[in-house]
């Protein structure tokens, strides 16, 4: 398992600091970020945490996956690199 974790089904009131606190119990958190919708400024309900070692990431994922935080059952697993697709729009279109 890598050091970077995906954290899903977060309550909309969770911010970067809260996310870091949740994971700090399992080791050193190098970064914690909740993904924000650029239009509304609200959380998208998921984020990413990077731990300082693979072992700490594994421990955090095992301990926290399926636990409840702020009334929601969070999902924690290894972050996967994005694969193609997505994006779109914004391209030049000839008439």
RATA-V61541 format. One line per field, one symbol per residue. ss: DSSP state (~ for helix, > for strand, _ for the rest). phi: phi as a letter, one per 20 degrees, with the letter a starting at -180 (. if undefined). burial: + if it has 24 or more other ideal C-beta (glycine too) atoms within 12 Angstrom, else -. A space follows every 50 residues. Layout:
ss = ???
phi = ???
burial = ???
This chain:
ss = ___>>>>>_______~~~~~~~~~____>>>>>>>>______>>>>>>>> >__~~~~~~~~~~~___>>__>>_>>>>_________________
phi = .eeedecdmfffefdgffffffeffdqeefbbbeedffeemefenbaccd efbffffffffffefneeblnceedcbffdffdimmlnmmeeced
burial = --+++++++++--+---+++-++--++-+--++++-------+-++++++ +----++--++--++---+----+-++++----------------
